[in-house]
Amino acid sequence: MPPGPRTAAPAGAGRDRWFDTLRTLALTRVIVYHMWGYAWLSFAFPAMGVMFALGGSLMARSLDRAPTRAVNGRLRRLLPALWVFGAVLVPLMVWHGWSDRPAWPGLLTWLLPIAQPAGNAWAQDVTGVLWYLVTYLWLVLLSPALLGLYRRWPLPTVLLPLAAVVVLQTTSPPLSGQVNSVVTDLATFGACWLVGFAHRDGALHRVPLAALLAAAALCLGVGVGWTLTHPAGGFDLNDIPLAQAFYSLGFVLVLLRARPPLGWLARARPLDRLVTWLNGRALTIYLWHNAAIAVCFAVGDRVDAWWLGRAGYLGVALVLLFVVVLLVGWVEDVSARRRPRLLGWPTGTPAATGRVRRAPVPATARQVRASTRI
């Protein structure tokens, strides 16, 4: 997967609607999985691997455009939403009873999540989603070095996380506690992040399609095979890091190589704007969706949602989540240095918010440098 000459997106290409669509599908899958817990969903669409692959591609673009501001910009977008989440949840955990609450230095991970922020058993389902922010933060901090390594030694760099997860899952744990958890998550999804680099550099599209599909099939096969031979209480990728790492990698190799026509999305204006809205509130939705799910059953019983079965409770959870997004979603606007809006619903025309990114074209190094100044 040699990096070769990088490619530049055409001027005026707008948002990458394929990326927006993938992020929407990933968020939807995460919510449905946490609502109903179907293990087969982890195979149907490995959402977290897809999210990390998208993040890696966008991070590489930011580093190429403004290396000194790329990391700060990601932290600025990530941390305020977490702080608001913690400002609500930490007092609630204290009020409910937090007998093993750590001393105040142990709460600093709510400000900078270099490890799983502290929580109690009562809020475990709600705080459980924070591992993603921890892993994302570390990958962002490591990205300047990782991008340099990838462009110097592309294939060995992509294979390094896979080797690490194999070692971690087949030998006695050399680490313990939260350090082992953080390192395992980095190893599990690091290859997806690095394949995002390959996508941004155009390397994925220079690999012959047959070779890429063969590599993807091999990764998927390893993931399925390891799951069948090493089930962790069930056949769920989320509980089996080695299988998750290989299966997610095989999946994203295909998804990031794909260039499906999305002109139909721009013509379906309500759906197009929904996709844009979900992407603009993605972090808020991810952080709060488990809280909405946790509360939806009590609220659903009061409004007789049980008449509609599981779908009724899911509807209640979505309404609760929408209310939370109305209350705190504007934080994402402030973090992105946009004018804060209560709803955040896009009002532009599809040409402005729903434009499909054209296939990248080869560019000289001078053209690439010029394009990054825009």
C-alpha positions as CSV (number, residue, x, y, z in Angstrom):
1,M,0.0,0.0,0.0
2,P,2.6,2.5,-1.1
3,P,1.7,6.1,-0.5
4,G,2.9,7.5,-3.8
5,P,1.9,11.0,-4.9
6,R,-0.9,12.4,-2.9
7,T,-4.2,13.5,-4.5
8,A,-6.1,16.6,-4.1
9,A,-9.9,17.0,-4.1
10,P,-11.2,19.3,-6.7
11,A,-11.9,22.8,-5.7
12,G,-15.5,23.3,-4.6
13,A,-16.0,19.7,-4.0
14,G,-17.9,20.5,-0.8
15,R,-18.6,17.8,1.9
16,D,-17.8,14.2,1.2
17,R,-21.3,12.8,1.2
18,W,-20.1,9.2,1.2
19,F,-18.3,9.9,4.5
20,D,-21.4,11.7,5.8
21,T,-23.6,8.7,4.8
22,L,-21.2,6.2,6.4
23,R,-21.1,8.2,9.7
24,T,-24.9,8.3,9.7
25,L,-25.1,4.6,9.2
26,A,-22.5,4.0,12.0
27,L,-24.5,6.2,14.4
28,T,-27.7,4.4,13.6
29,R,-26.1,1.0,14.0
30,V,-24.6,2.0,17.4
31,I,-28.0,3.2,18.7
32,V,-29.9,0.1,17.5
33,Y,-27.2,-2.2,18.9
34,H,-27.2,-0.5,22.3
35,M,-31.0,-0.6,22.3
36,W,-31.5,-4.3,21.5
37,G,-28.0,-5.9,21.8
38,Y,-28.2,-8.1,18.7
39,A,-24.7,-9.6,18.2
40,W,-25.2,-10.0,14.5
41,L,-25.2,-6.2,14.1
42,S,-21.5,-6.2,14.9
43,F,-20.9,-8.2,11.8
44,A,-23.5,-6.5,9.6
45,F,-21.8,-3.1,10.1
46,P,-18.7,-2.7,12.3
47,A,-19.6,0.8,13.2
48,M,-16.7,1.7,15.4
49,G,-14.1,0.5,12.8
50,V,-15.8,2.7,10.2
51,M,-15.8,5.7,12.5
52,F,-12.1,5.4,13.2
53,A,-11.3,4.9,9.5
54,L,-13.3,8.1,8.7
55,G,-11.5,9.9,11.5
56,G,-8.1,8.8,10.2
57,S,-8.8,10.1,6.7
58,L,-10.0,13.5,8.0
59,M,-7.1,13.8,10.4
60,A,-4.6,13.2,7.6
61,R,-6.3,15.9,5.6
62,S,-6.1,18.3,8.5
63,L,-2.4,17.6,9.1
64,D,-1.7,18.2,5.4
65,R,-3.5,21.6,5.5
66,A,-2.3,22.9,8.8
67,P,-0.1,20.6,10.8
68,T,0.4,22.9,13.8
69,R,-3.4,23.4,14.2
70,A,-4.7,20.0,13.3
71,V,-4.3,18.4,16.8
72,N,-5.6,21.5,18.6
73,G,-8.5,21.7,16.3
74,R,-9.5,18.1,17.0
75,L,-9.2,18.6,20.8
76,R,-11.3,21.8,20.6
77,R,-14.1,19.9,18.8
78,L,-13.9,16.9,21.1
79,L,-13.5,18.1,24.7
80,P,-16.3,20.7,25.2
81,A,-19.0,18.2,24.5
82,L,-17.4,15.8,27.0
83,W,-17.1,18.6,29.6
84,V,-20.9,19.3,29.3
85,F,-21.6,15.5,29.5
86,G,-19.5,15.3,32.7
87,A,-20.9,18.5,34.2
88,V,-24.3,16.7,34.1
89,L,-23.3,13.1,34.9
90,V,-20.7,13.5,37.6
91,P,-23.1,15.4,40.0
92,L,-25.8,12.9,39.3
93,M,-23.4,10.0,40.2
94,V,-22.4,11.8,43.4
95,W,-26.1,12.4,44.3
96,H,-27.1,8.8,43.6
97,G,-24.3,7.5,45.7
98,W,-20.7,6.9,44.6
99,S,-19.1,5.1,47.5
100,D,-15.8,4.3,45.6
101,R,-15.5,7.8,44.1
102,P,-11.8,8.5,43.5
103,A,-10.0,11.6,45.0
104,W,-10.2,14.7,42.8
105,P,-7.0,13.9,40.7
106,G,-8.9,10.7,39.6
107,L,-11.6,12.9,38.2
108,L,-9.2,14.8,35.9
109,T,-9.9,12.3,33.1
110,W,-13.3,14.1,32.7
111,L,-11.3,17.1,31.6
112,L,-8.7,15.2,29.4
113,P,-9.7,11.6,28.8
114,I,-6.4,9.9,28.4
115,A,-8.0,7.0,30.3
116,Q,-11.6,6.0,30.9
117,P,-13.2,8.7,33.0
118,A,-14.2,7.5,36.4
119,G,-17.8,6.4,37.0
120,N,-19.9,4.3,39.3
121,A,-21.9,1.1,38.7
122,W,-25.2,3.0,38.5
123,A,-24.0,5.0,35.4
124,Q,-22.0,2.2,33.9
125,D,-24.1,1.9,30.7
126,V,-23.9,5.6,30.2
127,T,-20.2,6.1,30.8
128,G,-19.4,2.9,28.9
129,V,-19.4,4.8,25.6
130,L,-16.5,7.0,26.7
131,W,-13.8,4.4,25.6
132,Y,-14.3,5.7,22.1
133,L,-13.3,9.3,23.1
134,V,-10.3,7.9,24.9
135,T,-9.1,6.0,21.9
136,Y,-9.9,8.8,19.5
137,L,-8.0,11.3,21.6
138,W,-4.9,9.1,21.7
139,L,-5.0,8.5,17.9
140,V,-5.3,12.2,17.4
141,L,-2.3,12.9,19.6
142,L,-0.3,10.2,17.9
143,S,-1.3,11.1,14.4
144,P,1.5,13.5,13.5
145,A,4.0,10.7,14.2
146,L,1.8,8.0,12.7
147,L,1.3,9.8,9.5
148,G,5.1,10.3,9.1
149,L,5.7,6.6,9.8
150,Y,2.9,5.6,7.4
151,R,4.3,7.7,4.5
152,R,7.8,6.2,5.1
153,W,6.8,2.6,5.7
154,P,3.1,2.3,4.7
155,L,2.4,-1.5,4.9
156,P,4.5,-2.2,8.0
157,T,2.8,0.7,9.8
158,V,-0.7,-0.6,8.9
159,L,0.2,-4.1,10.0
160,L,1.7,-2.9,13.4
161,P,-1.6,-2.5,15.2
162,L,-2.7,-5.9,14.0
163,A,0.5,-7.5,15.3
164,A,0.0,-5.7,18.6
165,V,-3.6,-7.0,19.0
166,V,-2.5,-10.5,18.2
167,V,0.2,-10.4,20.9
168,L,-2.1,-8.8,23.4
169,Q,-4.8,-11.4,22.9
170,T,-2.6,-14.5,22.6
171,T,-0.2,-14.0,25.5
172,S,-0.4,-13.2,29.1
173,P,-1.4,-9.5,29.5
174,P,1.9,-7.6,29.9
175,L,-0.1,-4.6,31.1
176,S,-2.9,-4.2,33.7
177,G,-5.9,-2.0,34.5
178,Q,-6.7,1.0,32.4
179,V,-3.4,1.0,30.5
180,N,-4.1,-2.5,29.1
181,S,-7.6,-1.3,28.1
182,V,-6.3,1.8,26.3
183,V,-3.5,-0.1,24.5
184,T,-5.9,-2.9,23.5
185,D,-8.4,-0.4,22.0
186,L,-5.6,1.4,20.1
187,A,-4.4,-1.9,18.7
188,T,-7.9,-3.0,17.8
189,F,-8.8,0.1,15.8
190,G,-5.4,1.5,14.9
191,A,-5.3,-0.3,11.5
192,C,-8.6,1.3,10.5
193,W,-7.3,4.7,11.4
194,L,-4.2,4.1,9.3
195,V,-6.3,2.9,6.4
196,G,-7.9,6.3,6.6
197,F,-4.5,7.8,5.9
198,A,-4.2,5.5,2.9
199,H,-7.6,6.7,1.6
200,R,-6.6,10.3,2.0
201,D,-3.3,9.8,0.1
202,G,-5.1,7.9,-2.7
203,A,-3.2,4.7,-2.0
204,L,-6.3,2.6,-1.6
205,H,-7.4,3.5,-5.2
206,R,-4.0,2.6,-6.6
207,V,-4.1,-1.0,-5.3
208,P,-5.6,-3.3,-8.0
209,L,-9.2,-4.0,-7.1
210,A,-8.7,-7.8,-7.1
211,A,-5.8,-7.5,-4.7
212,L,-7.7,-5.2,-2.4
213,L,-10.8,-7.5,-2.3
214,A,-8.6,-10.5,-1.6
215,A,-7.0,-8.7,1.3
216,A,-10.4,-7.6,2.6
217,A,-11.7,-11.2,2.3
218,L,-8.7,-12.5,4.2
219,C,-9.3,-10.0,7.0
220,L,-13.0,-10.8,7.2
221,G,-12.2,-14.5,7.2
222,V,-9.7,-14.1,10.0
223,G,-12.3,-12.1,12.0
224,V,-15.1,-14.7,11.5
225,G,-12.8,-17.6,12.1
226,W,-11.4,-16.2,15.3
227,T,-14.9,-15.4,16.6
228,L,-16.1,-19.0,15.9
229,T,-13.0,-20.6,17.6
230,H,-12.7,-18.0,20.4
231,P,-16.2,-16.9,21.4
232,A,-16.2,-14.7,24.5
233,G,-19.5,-15.7,26.0
234,G,-21.1,-15.3,22.6
235,F,-20.4,-14.4,19.0
236,D,-20.2,-10.6,19.3
237,L,-17.2,-8.8,17.7
238,N,-17.4,-6.1,20.4
239,D,-16.2,-8.7,23.0
240,I,-13.4,-10.2,20.9
241,P,-10.7,-7.5,20.1
242,L,-8.7,-9.6,17.7
243,A,-11.7,-10.6,15.6
244,Q,-12.9,-7.0,15.7
245,A,-9.6,-5.7,14.5
246,F,-9.4,-7.9,11.4
247,Y,-13.1,-7.9,10.5
248,S,-13.3,-4.1,10.8
249,L,-10.2,-3.7,8.7
250,G,-11.6,-5.9,6.0
251,F,-14.9,-4.0,6.0
252,V,-13.3,-0.5,5.8
253,L,-10.9,-1.5,3.0
254,V,-14.0,-2.0,0.8
255,L,-16.0,0.9,2.1
256,L,-13.2,3.5,1.7
257,R,-12.4,2.1,-1.8
258,A,-16.0,2.5,-2.9
259,R,-17.2,5.6,-4.7
260,P,-21.0,5.1,-5.0
261,P,-23.0,7.7,-6.9
262,L,-24.9,9.8,-4.3
263,G,-26.6,12.3,-6.6
264,W,-29.9,10.8,-5.5
265,L,-29.3,12.0,-1.9
266,A,-29.1,15.6,-3.0
267,R,-32.4,15.2,-4.7
268,A,-34.1,13.7,-1.6
269,R,-33.9,17.0,0.3
270,P,-35.4,15.9,3.7
271,L,-33.1,12.9,3.8
272,D,-30.1,14.9,2.6
273,R,-30.6,17.5,5.3
274,L,-31.2,14.8,7.9
275,V,-27.8,13.3,7.0
276,T,-26.2,16.7,7.3
277,W,-27.9,17.4,10.7
278,L,-26.8,14.0,12.1
279,N,-23.2,14.7,11.1
280,G,-23.3,18.2,12.7
281,R,-24.5,16.7,16.0
282,A,-22.7,13.3,15.8
283,L,-20.6,13.7,19.0
284,T,-23.6,14.8,21.0
285,I,-25.7,12.0,19.7
286,Y,-23.0,9.4,20.5
287,L,-22.3,10.7,24.0
288,W,-26.0,10.9,25.1
289,H,-27.7,8.0,23.2
290,N,-27.1,5.5,26.0
291,A,-28.5,7.8,28.6
292,A,-31.6,8.2,26.5
293,I,-31.9,4.4,26.2
294,A,-31.4,4.0,29.9
295,V,-34.3,6.4,30.7
296,C,-36.6,5.4,27.8
297,F,-38.1,2.3,29.6
298,A,-39.3,4.2,32.6
299,V,-40.7,7.0,30.4
300,G,-42.1,4.5,27.9
301,D,-44.0,2.6,30.6
302,R,-45.7,5.9,31.6
303,V,-46.9,6.6,28.1
304,D,-47.8,2.9,27.3
305,A,-45.1,2.5,24.7
306,W,-45.2,-1.2,25.3
307,W,-48.2,-1.4,23.0
308,L,-45.7,-0.9,20.1
309,G,-43.2,-3.4,21.5
310,R,-39.5,-2.7,21.2
311,A,-40.1,-0.1,18.5
312,G,-42.2,1.9,20.9
313,Y,-39.4,2.2,23.4
314,L,-36.9,3.0,20.7
315,G,-39.2,5.8,19.6
316,V,-39.2,7.1,23.2
317,A,-35.4,6.9,23.3
318,L,-35.1,8.9,20.1
319,V,-37.5,11.6,21.3
320,L,-35.5,11.9,24.6
321,L,-32.2,12.0,22.6
322,F,-33.6,14.7,20.3
323,V,-34.5,16.8,23.4
324,V,-31.0,16.5,24.7
325,V,-29.5,17.5,21.3
326,L,-31.7,20.6,21.4
327,L,-30.4,21.4,24.9
328,V,-26.6,20.8,24.4
329,G,-26.0,20.2,20.7
330,W,-25.1,23.8,20.2
331,V,-21.8,23.1,22.0
332,E,-20.7,21.4,18.8
333,D,-21.3,24.6,16.9
334,V,-19.2,26.6,19.3
335,S,-16.5,24.0,19.2
336,A,-16.4,24.1,15.4
337,R,-16.5,28.0,15.5
338,R,-19.9,28.1,13.9
339,R,-22.7,30.3,14.9
340,P,-24.5,28.3,17.7
341,R,-28.0,27.2,16.7
342,L,-30.6,25.5,18.9
343,L,-31.8,22.9,16.3
344,G,-28.8,23.0,13.9
345,W,-31.0,22.0,11.0
346,P,-29.3,22.8,7.7
347,T,-31.1,25.6,5.8
348,G,-28.9,25.7,2.7
349,T,-29.7,24.2,-0.6
350,P,-28.6,20.7,-1.5
351,A,-26.0,22.2,-3.8
352,A,-24.4,23.8,-0.7
353,T,-24.8,20.9,1.8
354,G,-25.3,17.9,-0.3
355,R,-22.7,18.0,-3.0
356,V,-21.1,14.7,-3.9
357,R,-17.3,14.7,-3.8
358,R,-15.9,13.7,-7.2
359,A,-13.2,11.2,-7.5
360,P,-9.8,12.6,-6.7
361,V,-7.4,13.3,-9.5
362,P,-3.7,13.0,-9.6
363,A,-1.9,16.2,-8.6
364,T,1.6,17.3,-8.5
365,A,3.3,18.1,-5.2
366,R,3.0,21.9,-6.1
367,Q,-0.8,21.5,-6.7
368,V,-1.3,19.7,-3.5
369,R,0.6,22.4,-1.5
370,A,-1.5,25.0,-3.2
371,S,-4.8,23.3,-2.5
372,T,-4.0,23.0,1.2
373,R,-3.9,26.7,1.5
374,I,-7.5,27.1,0.6
